[in-house]
Amino acid sequence: MGEAFLLEVSKRVKENRLEKKLTIQELADRCKVSKGFISQVENGRTVPSLPVIFNIIQALDMEVGRFFENIHTNEPTILIQKKEDYEAFQKEEAVGFYYNRIFTRSIGSSTTDFVLLELKKNAFREEVSTDAYEFKYMLKGSVEYRISGATYLLKEGDSLFFDGRLPHVPKCVGGDACQMLIIYFFNGA
């Protein structure tokens, strides 16, 4: 299946879930899958098997034909995402971390997720790890990035690349807020 098709399916699952006013947990319970699995499907990070996608469609009280209606199977060669269409999301339990997904793109068995993070001066969260390699580019302000016990100072225009499986956390140290572009590289293999 083409990547554009799979991303469109992911988008439709989320749109229809929201239209039915279901939480991710409620849809997961109806499908007898985990909340994390539904989240990964909606974010284009995993591809459900055919029986599972049919189960999701049924849990959304939809006809299969209507769900797949007008899905484009051609790969777009140019992608434009308007700022007003960025998707705000919470990544983990944290205070002062504001994420906006620009877009997610799957290529082969890998997924790349482009995100803007605004980090407030007094933001707090515990160290986390992800199943992705992470690229950070400082757009505004300065952060102290703690990775596996070492601290790195990043200023506007600086970048950082590391294995996200290492425990890490940023702390804004310049101005009232810092902003960075983050690119997550998930390997599906």
C-alpha positions as CSV (number, residue, x, y, z in Angstrom):
1,M,0.0,0.0,0.0
2,G,1.2,3.5,-0.7
3,E,2.3,5.8,2.1
4,A,-0.3,8.4,1.2
5,F,-3.1,5.8,1.4
6,L,-1.9,4.7,4.9
7,L,-1.7,8.3,6.2
8,E,-5.1,9.0,4.9
9,V,-6.5,6.0,6.7
10,S,-4.8,7.2,9.9
11,K,-6.3,10.7,9.5
12,R,-9.8,9.2,8.9
13,V,-9.7,7.1,12.0
14,K,-9.0,10.2,14.1
15,E,-11.5,12.4,12.3
16,N,-14.3,9.9,12.6
17,R,-13.4,9.1,16.3
18,L,-13.6,12.9,17.1
19,E,-16.8,13.2,15.1
20,K,-18.4,10.4,17.2
21,K,-17.0,12.2,20.4
22,L,-15.1,9.1,21.4
23,T,-11.9,9.3,23.4
24,I,-8.9,7.2,22.3
25,Q,-9.5,4.9,25.3
26,E,-13.2,4.4,24.4
27,L,-12.3,3.5,20.8
28,A,-9.6,1.1,22.1
29,D,-12.0,-0.6,24.4
30,R,-14.5,-1.1,21.6
31,C,-11.8,-2.6,19.4
32,K,-10.2,-4.6,22.2
33,V,-6.8,-3.0,21.6
34,S,-4.6,-0.8,23.7
35,K,-5.0,3.0,23.9
36,G,-1.4,3.3,22.7
37,F,-2.1,1.3,19.6
38,I,-5.0,3.5,18.6
39,S,-2.8,6.6,19.2
40,Q,-0.1,5.1,17.0
41,V,-2.6,4.3,14.2
42,E,-4.0,7.9,14.4
43,N,-0.5,9.3,14.2
44,G,0.6,7.1,11.3
45,R,3.2,5.3,13.4
46,T,1.8,1.9,12.9
47,V,-0.3,0.1,10.3
48,P,-3.2,-2.0,11.5
49,S,-3.8,-5.3,10.0
50,L,-6.8,-5.7,7.7
51,P,-9.0,-7.4,10.4
52,V,-8.0,-4.7,12.9
53,I,-8.9,-1.8,10.6
54,F,-12.2,-3.4,9.8
55,N,-12.8,-3.8,13.6
56,I,-12.0,0.0,14.1
57,I,-14.4,0.9,11.3
58,Q,-17.1,-1.2,12.9
59,A,-16.4,0.3,16.3
60,L,-16.9,3.8,14.7
61,D,-20.3,2.6,13.4
62,M,-19.4,3.2,9.8
63,E,-19.8,1.4,6.6
64,V,-16.6,0.1,5.1
65,G,-17.3,1.7,1.7
66,R,-18.0,5.1,3.3
67,F,-14.8,5.0,5.3
68,F,-12.6,4.3,2.2
69,E,-14.6,6.7,0.0
70,N,-12.4,9.1,-2.0
71,I,-9.1,8.0,-0.4
72,H,-6.3,9.1,-2.7
73,T,-3.7,6.5,-3.4
74,N,-1.2,8.6,-5.3
75,E,1.9,9.8,-3.4
76,P,2.0,13.6,-3.1
77,T,5.2,15.1,-4.4
78,I,4.6,18.4,-2.6
79,L,3.2,18.6,0.9
80,I,1.9,21.9,2.3
81,Q,0.7,22.1,5.9
82,K,-0.8,25.4,7.0
83,K,0.0,26.7,10.5
84,E,-3.7,26.7,11.4
85,D,-3.8,23.0,10.6
86,Y,-1.0,22.0,13.0
87,E,-2.2,19.5,15.6
88,A,-1.6,20.4,19.2
89,F,-0.9,17.3,21.4
90,Q,0.3,16.3,24.8
91,K,3.3,13.9,24.6
92,E,3.7,13.1,28.3
93,E,2.8,14.3,31.8
94,A,4.5,17.7,31.8
95,V,3.9,21.4,32.7
96,G,4.8,24.1,30.3
97,F,5.5,21.8,27.2
98,Y,3.3,22.8,24.2
99,Y,3.7,20.5,21.2
100,N,2.3,21.1,17.7
101,R,2.6,18.4,15.0
102,I,3.5,19.9,11.6
103,F,3.1,16.5,9.9
104,T,4.0,12.9,10.0
105,R,5.4,11.1,7.0
106,S,6.0,7.3,6.6
107,I,8.6,6.2,4.1
108,G,9.0,2.4,3.8
109,S,9.0,0.9,7.3
110,S,10.1,4.2,8.9
111,T,8.1,7.2,10.1
112,T,9.3,10.7,10.5
113,D,7.4,13.1,12.8
114,F,7.9,16.9,12.5
115,V,7.0,18.8,15.7
116,L,7.3,22.3,17.1
117,L,7.8,22.5,20.8
118,E,7.3,25.6,22.9
119,L,8.9,25.3,26.3
120,K,8.0,27.8,29.0
121,K,10.7,29.1,31.4
122,N,9.3,27.1,34.4
123,A,8.4,24.0,32.4
124,F,8.8,20.7,34.2
125,R,8.7,17.0,33.4
126,E,10.7,13.9,34.4
127,E,13.3,12.5,32.0
128,V,11.7,10.5,29.2
129,S,12.8,8.2,26.4
130,T,11.4,7.5,23.0
131,D,11.7,4.8,20.4
132,A,13.1,7.2,17.9
133,Y,16.2,9.1,17.0
134,E,15.6,12.8,17.7
135,F,16.9,15.9,15.9
136,K,16.4,19.3,17.7
137,Y,16.9,22.7,16.1
138,M,16.6,25.8,18.4
139,L,14.4,28.4,16.8
140,K,14.2,30.8,19.8
141,G,15.8,31.0,23.3
142,S,18.2,28.7,24.9
143,V,17.8,25.3,26.6
144,E,19.9,23.1,28.8
145,Y,19.4,19.6,27.4
146,R,20.1,16.8,29.9
147,I,20.8,13.4,28.2
148,S,21.9,10.4,30.3
149,G,23.2,12.7,33.0
150,A,25.2,15.0,30.8
151,T,24.0,18.6,30.1
152,Y,24.3,20.4,26.8
153,L,23.6,24.1,26.2
154,L,21.7,24.9,23.0
155,K,21.2,28.4,21.8
156,E,19.2,29.8,18.9
157,G,20.4,28.2,15.7
158,D,22.1,25.3,17.4
159,S,21.0,21.7,16.7
160,L,21.3,18.3,18.5
161,F,20.9,14.7,17.3
162,F,20.7,11.8,19.6
163,D,19.2,8.3,20.3
164,G,15.9,9.1,22.0
165,R,16.1,5.8,24.0
166,L,18.5,7.6,26.2
167,P,16.8,9.4,29.2
168,H,16.5,13.1,28.3
169,V,14.8,16.3,29.3
170,P,15.1,20.0,28.1
171,K,15.0,23.0,30.4
172,C,14.4,26.5,29.1
173,V,17.1,28.9,30.3
174,G,16.7,31.8,27.9
175,G,13.8,34.2,28.1
176,D,10.2,33.4,29.0
177,A,9.9,30.6,26.4
178,C,12.1,28.6,24.1
179,Q,11.0,27.1,20.8
180,M,12.5,24.2,18.9
181,L,11.8,22.2,15.8
182,I,11.9,18.5,16.6
183,I,12.2,15.7,14.0
184,Y,11.6,12.2,15.3
185,F,12.9,9.3,13.2
186,F,11.0,6.1,14.0
187,N,12.3,2.9,12.5
188,G,9.5,0.4,11.9
189,A,11.8,-2.6,11.4
